[in-house]
Amino acid sequence: MLVVTGTGTGVGKTVATAAMAALATADDRKVAVLKPAQTGVGPDEPGDLAEVTRLAGAVTTRELRRYPDPLSPEAAARRSGGGTVSPGEVASVATELDAEHDLVLIEGAGGLLVRFDESGSTLADVAWALGALVLVVAEAGLGTLNATALTAEVATKRGLNVAGVIIGSWPSEPDLAAWSNVPDLPVAAGAPLLGALEEGMGALPKPEFAAAARRGLSPWFGGEFDPDRFAGSTSAQR
């Protein structure tokens, strides 16, 4: 079971989740993806789980709450008048899914401390309740080291274990900051670099997406990504 969080919004969590799911399903593992709260999407619009299914194929998906406003789950629930989701509910559903699947991925909304409800519950509370590893999806460029370090420090202080960090969108033309951040991100996270996913791969058809996922993710997920080789290749291009 893995809790997938980001250093912010739009860093590539859904693509990273789909990539992990795609490799697991390719190895004939049963995968479930749980989205506790989907925000910014209307009742009949495709959300993040639809994207995961499009890219990864046959996975079990569960979405617990949906709110139309693109806000934190707490703020979106307050505006819509809908009910909030609690860490206990998320943990209960995740445990049920875990009993029937080889891998359960829990994708958060935004960052680790985005509030679910008025009591201040967050994805960090979900990870703690489950004893699940946390995977941090980070940006490639300027500012990512601070955001990654803050996320990892909060996780550690709350008794969580950070499995690693993934660069959610590695640019086709990386700048100096992106190159420099490759060896520094694991230091900021206090955990290994477990992947760098190609920019724009979420727009690929399913077979090409699976191939890109294998290139971009560590053998820990069934991929071929080698952080040392990747760091060496980026250094050579500076």
Secondary structure, DSSP 8 states (H G I E B T S, - for coil): -EEEEESSTTSSHHHHHHHHHHHHHHTT--EEEEEEEEES--TTS--HHHHHHHHH-S-EEEEEEEESSSS-HHHHHHHHT-----HHHHHHHHHHHHTT-SEEEEEEEEETT--SSTT---HHHHHHHHT-EEEEEE-SSTTHHHHHHHHHHHHHHTT--EEEEEEEEE-SS--HHHHHHHHHHHHHHTS-EEEEEETTGGGS-HHHHHHHHHHHB-GGGT----HHHHHHHHHHH-
